[in-house]
């Protein structure tokens, strides 16, 4: 949203900048200043992954359920069974609820759909949204590969929209889903080396369509983006969610929702390069800015709800581990509540 923000104080005003939100303490911003992929992974494993590993154990099955299911047996329904496994044909024939038992493949294919457009490089503090994207991918990749899952990525960046005849679809590089630490290091290295997308409006729909064509089997997909894009991505997200388990990971910065009083400033669009000279000292301007930001928030919430995907919001001024823990527990409670409501409906019908 903001490429550069240059302030010019009006005469007679104090030159002291407004107090920014609190900066995370040392160690909470893992990966800051790491120059090598291995060093980044080691630091994140020490500061975040080990902290999460034990705490997420109980929610692991709920959040990342295997998709390779083979029918093993049929038995009578018992309280606590998943109502989605009821075999209605057998239930109607025997007049007693029966459920299907499955042999589950615990390995999960996980894809990171990474938006590396120009707006991802913005950050009003020490941490940019791209730093946050890198940390999230590293942490989740480390957690998932510990359980033998396969991870892959689709990168929206580089020379997007340009085809020199030698590189096919250069703007949506694909890293196949594989298991192992070495593959994770390769994925992170490719992600960190990929430059921002070429100037122009972000076409998030292209990233989602590309992912739908790449993933052949049902997978877990993390769409990591700030969702600043041209319209049309909501429909593509909904189509992706019909086949896969999709989580929208939204990257935000506090300055994108509330403009402080900085006087006369020049705002530059990080993707198109367009510049705008505004007076942030004007209360009416700041009010309009907040109203537009609030309207966009409501539009995003509606888009995620229509697509049927969960949204994890990560802020450049918040701790990553706490955000992941809160999201895991929130999903766990939501699924338990939905299961209890479905069981009550089944008991009433029987």
C-alpha positions in Angstrom: 0.0 0.0 0.0 2.7 2.4 0.9 6.1 2.3 -0.8 7.6 5.4 0.8 6.2 7.8 3.3 8.1 11.1 3.4 7.0 13.7 6.0 7.3 17.5 5.8 6.3 19.3 9.0 4.5 22.5 8.7 6.3 25.6 10.1 5.9 26.0 13.8 5.1 22.4 14.5 7.2 20.0 16.5 9.4 17.8 14.4 9.1 14.9 16.8 7.5 11.9 15.1 4.4 10.3 16.6 5.1 7.4 18.9 4.8 4.2 17.0 3.2 1.0 18.3 5.5 -1.0 20.6 8.3 -2.8 18.8 8.7 -6.5 19.7 11.4 -7.3 22.2 14.7 -8.8 21.1 14.2 -12.5 20.3 10.5 -12.2 19.5 11.3 -11.0 16.0 13.2 -14.1 15.0 15.1 -14.1 11.8 15.9 -10.4 11.8 19.3 -9.9 10.2 19.9 -13.6 9.4 21.9 -13.7 6.2 21.7 -17.4 5.5 18.8 -19.8 5.2 20.2 -22.3 7.7 20.8 -19.6 10.3 17.3 -18.3 9.8 15.8 -21.8 10.4 17.9 -22.5 13.4 17.0 -19.2 15.0 13.3 -19.6 14.4 13.4 -23.2 15.7 15.1 -22.0 18.9 12.8 -19.0 19.5 9.4 -20.0 18.0 9.2 -23.6 16.8 10.2 -25.3 20.1 7.8 -23.1 22.0 4.9 -24.1 19.7 5.8 -27.8 19.1 4.5 -29.1 22.4 1.6 -26.7 22.7 0.2 -27.6 19.3 0.3 -31.4 19.9 -3.3 -31.6 21.0 -4.6 -29.5 18.1 -2.4 -31.2 15.4 -5.0 -33.8 14.4 -7.8 -31.2 14.3 -5.9 -28.7 12.2 -4.0 -31.0 9.8 -6.1 -34.1 9.3 -4.8 -36.6 6.7 -6.8 -36.8 3.4 -5.9 -40.3 2.3 -8.8 -42.3 3.7 -9.6 -46.0 3.0 -12.9 -47.5 4.2 -12.0 -50.1 6.8 -15.3 -51.1 8.5 -18.9 -50.2 9.5 -20.2 -50.1 13.1 -23.1 -48.6 15.1 -23.0 -44.9 15.9 -21.7 -44.0 19.3 -21.8 -40.5 21.1 -18.7 -38.6 20.1 -18.4 -40.0 16.6 -18.0 -37.7 13.7 -21.4 -37.3 12.2 -19.9 -36.7 8.8 -18.9 -40.4 8.7 -22.5 -41.6 9.0 -23.5 -44.0 6.2 -27.0 -42.9 5.5 -27.8 -45.9 3.2 -26.9 -48.4 5.8 -28.7 -46.4 8.5 -31.9 -46.2 6.5 -31.8 -50.0 5.7 -31.1 -51.1 9.3 -33.0 -48.3 11.1 -29.9 -47.9 13.3 -27.3 -45.2 12.8 -24.0 -46.6 11.4 -20.7 -44.9 10.8 -17.9 -45.7 8.5 -14.4 -46.3 9.9 -11.5 -45.3 7.9 -7.8 -46.1 7.8 -6.2 -42.7 7.6 -3.0 -41.6 5.8 -1.4 -39.2 8.3 0.8 -37.6 5.7 -0.5 -34.3 4.5 0.6 -32.3 1.5 0.9 -28.6 2.4 1.2 -25.8 -0.1 2.3 -22.2 0.7 0.9 -19.8 -1.8 3.1 -16.8 -1.3 2.3 -13.3 -2.5 5.6 -11.5 -3.1 4.2 -8.4 -4.7 5.5 -4.9 -4.1 3.1 -4.1 -1.2 4.5 -7.0 0.8 7.7 -5.1 1.3 6.0 -2.4 3.4 6.5 -2.1 7.2 6.2 0.9 9.4 8.6 -0.5 12.0 11.6 -2.8 12.0 9.5 -5.7 10.6 8.1 -5.7 7.1 5.2 -7.8 5.8 7.7 -9.8 3.8 9.7 -10.6 6.9 6.5 -11.8 8.5 5.8 -14.0 5.4 9.2 -15.5 5.6 9.0 -16.2 9.3 5.5 -17.8 9.0 6.5 -20.1 6.2 9.7 -21.1 8.0 7.9 -21.9 11.3 5.0 -23.8 9.7 7.3 -25.6 7.4 9.5 -26.7 10.3 6.5 -27.9 12.3 4.9 -29.8 9.5 8.1 -31.5 8.2 8.7 -32.9 11.7 5.6 -35.1 11.2 6.7 -36.4 7.8 4.4 -34.1 5.8 5.2 -32.8 2.4 5.5 -29.1 1.8 5.6 -27.1 -1.5 5.1 -23.5 -2.6 3.8 -21.4 -5.4 5.7 -18.0 -5.5 4.0 -14.9 -7.0 6.9 -12.7 -7.8 10.0 -12.3 -10.0 9.2 -11.2 -13.5 5.4 -11.6 -13.2 3.5 -10.9 -16.4 6.6 -11.1 -18.6 7.5 -14.1 -20.7 10.8 -13.9 -22.4 10.2 -17.1 -24.3 12.7 -19.1 -22.1 10.8 -19.2 -18.8 7.3 -20.4 -18.8 5.0 -18.7 -16.3 7.9 -16.9 -14.6 5.6 -15.0 -12.3 4.3 -18.2 -10.6 7.3 -20.3 -9.8 6.3 -23.7 -8.4 8.3 -25.7 -5.8 7.0 -29.3 -5.7 5.7 -30.7 -2.5 8.3 -33.0 -0.8 9.3 -34.1 2.7 12.5 -33.5 4.6 14.5 -30.7 6.1 16.8 -30.3 3.0 13.7 -29.7 0.8 12.4 -27.1 3.3 15.7 -25.3 3.3 15.6 -25.2 -0.5 12.0 -23.8 -0.4 13.0 -21.1 2.0 16.1 -20.2 0.0 14.0 -19.9 -3.2 11.5 -17.8 -1.4 14.0 -15.4 0.1 15.8 -15.1 -3.3 12.7 -14.3 -5.3 12.4 -10.5 -5.9 9.1 -8.6 -5.8 6.8 -8.9 -8.7 7.3 -6.4 -11.6 5.5 -3.1 -11.3 1.8 -3.3 -11.7 -1.4 -4.2 -9.9 -1.3 -7.5 -8.1 -3.3 -10.2 -9.8 -3.9 -12.6 -6.8 -6.3 -14.6 -8.9 -3.4 -15.8 -11.1 -1.6 -17.2 -8.0 -4.8 -19.1 -6.9 -5.5 -20.4 -10.4 -1.9 -21.6 -10.7 -2.2 -23.4 -7.4 -5.4 -25.1 -8.4 -3.7 -26.5 -11.4 -0.6 -27.7 -9.6 -2.0 -29.6 -6.6 -3.4 -32.9 -7.9 -4.5 -34.3 -4.5 -6.4 -32.8 -1.7 -4.1 -30.6 0.4 -3.8 -27.9 3.0 -3.1 -24.6 1.5 -1.9 -21.4 3.2 -2.6 -18.3 1.1 -0.1 -15.8 2.6 -0.8 -12.3 1.3 -2.0 -8.8 2.3 -4.8 -9.3 -0.2 -4.2 -6.0 -1.8 -5.2 -7.0 -5.3 -7.4 -6.3 -8.3 -10.9 -7.7 -7.8 -11.8 -11.2 -8.8 -9.7 -13.2 -6.4 -12.6 -14.1 -4.1 -14.2 -16.4 -6.7 -10.8 -18.1 -7.3 -10.4 -18.6 -3.6 -13.8 -20.2 -3.3 -13.0 -22.6 -6.1 -9.8 -23.5 -4.5 -11.5 -24.2 -1.1 -14.0 -26.6 -2.8 -11.2 -29.2 -3.2 -8.6 -28.2 -0.6 -8.5 -27.1 3.0 -7.6 -23.4 2.7 -6.4 -21.0 5.3 -6.0 -17.3 4.4 -3.0 -15.8 6.2 -3.4 -12.1 6.0 -0.4 -9.8 6.6 -1.2 -6.4 8.1 0.6 -3.3 9.4 -1.1 -0.8 11.8 -0.3 2.1 9.6 -2.6 0.7 6.9 -5.7 1.1 9.1 -5.0 4.4 10.9 -3.1 7.3 9.5 -1.2 9.3 12.2 -0.7 13.1 12.0 2.5 13.5 10.0 1.8 16.8 8.4 2.4 17.1 4.6 3.6 13.8 3.2 4.1 12.1 -0.2 2.6 8.6 -0.4 3.8 6.3 -3.1 2.1 3.1 -4.3 4.6 0.3 -3.9 3.2 -1.6 -6.9 2.3 1.1 -9.5 4.7 3.9 -8.4 1.9 6.4 -8.4 2.5 9.3 -5.9 0.0 11.4 -4.0 0.7 14.5 -1.9 -1.6 14.7 1.1 -2.0 16.7 4.3 -2.3 14.2 7.1 -2.8 17.0 9.6 -6.3 17.4 8.3 -8.7 15.5 10.6 -11.2 15.0 7.8 -8.5 13.2 5.7 -7.6 10.9 8.5 -11.3 10.2 9.1 -11.8 9.3 5.4 -8.7 7.1 5.5 -10.0 5.2 8.5 -13.5 4.8 6.9 -12.0 3.4 3.7 -9.8 1.0 5.7 -12.8 -0.1 7.7 -14.8 -0.7 4.5 -12.0 -2.8 3.1 -11.9 -4.8 6.3 -15.6 -5.6 6.0 -15.2 -6.5 2.4 -12.3 -8.9 3.2 -14.3 -10.6 5.9 -17.2 -11.1 3.6 -15.0 -12.5 0.9 -13.4 -15.0 3.3 -16.8 -16.0 4.6 -18.3 -16.5 1.1 -15.3 -18.6 0.1 -15.6 -20.7 3.3 -12.0 -20.3 4.5 -10.6 -19.5 7.9 -8.5 -16.3 8.2 -5.3 -16.0 10.3 -4.3 -12.4 10.7 -0.6 -11.6 11.4 0.5 -8.1 12.3 4.1 -6.7 11.9 3.8 -5.6 15.6 2.5 -8.9 17.1 4.3 -12.0 18.2 4.0 -14.8 15.7 3.9 -17.7 18.2 1.0 -16.2 20.1 -1.0 -15.5 16.9 -0.5 -19.2 15.8 -1.6 -20.5 19.3 -4.7 -18.3 19.3 -5.7 -19.4 15.8 -5.1 -23.1 16.6 -7.3 -23.0 19.7 -9.9 -20.9 18.0 -10.2 -23.5 15.2 -10.3 -26.3 17.7 -13.2 -24.7 19.6 -15.1 -23.8 16.4 -14.9 -27.4 15.1 -16.0 -28.9 18.5 -19.0 -26.5 18.5 -19.9 -27.5 15.0 -19.6 -31.2 15.8 -21.8 -30.9 18.9 -24.5 -29.1 16.9 -24.4 -31.8 14.2 -24.6 -34.6 16.8 -27.7 -32.9 18.4 -29.4 -32.7 15.0 -28.7 -36.4 14.4 -30.1 -37.4 17.8 -33.2 -35.4 17.1 -33.7 -37.1 13.7 -33.2 -40.6 15.1 
